[in-house]
Amino acid sequence: MTEIGTVIQSPCVRNCCLNEEDICLGCYRHVDEICQWLAADPQMRKKILNQAAQRKMHYLRISKGLMSVMPTINK
């Protein structure tokens, strides 16, 4: 399957608020990933989306009291 012509849309939900770890609490991307987005190829965008999804799951678990500390997820 080819990536040529594939456009992966930004996960931005226009609810930007960075926490103390520079993670946006709207899309769960790190500030570095947000800055890289426009120049990122489809493979890198998928990686960023996967990491953001993992962060979101961890934050939701923390907010429900299922975890006390968020594990480090590579940028």
Residue, then its C-alpha position, 0 to 999 in steps of 0.5 A: m500500500t502506498e502513502i503517496g497522496t495520503v493526507i493525515q489530518s491534524p488531531c488538533v481540536r482547538n482546545c489547546c492547553l499545555n500541562e507541566e509536561d508540555i502535553c496539550l490536553g486537547c489533542y495529547r500531543h507534546v509541544d514538539e510534536i505539534c511543531q513538527w506536524l506540518a513537516a512530518d511525513p505520513q509515517m511520522r504523523k502516524k507515530i505522533l497519533n499513536q503516541a498521542a492516543q497512548r497519552k490520552m488513555h493514560y490521562l483518562r486512567i489517571s483521571k478515573g483513579l486507575m493510575s497514580v502516575m503517568p508512565t513516560i511515553n517517548k516524544 
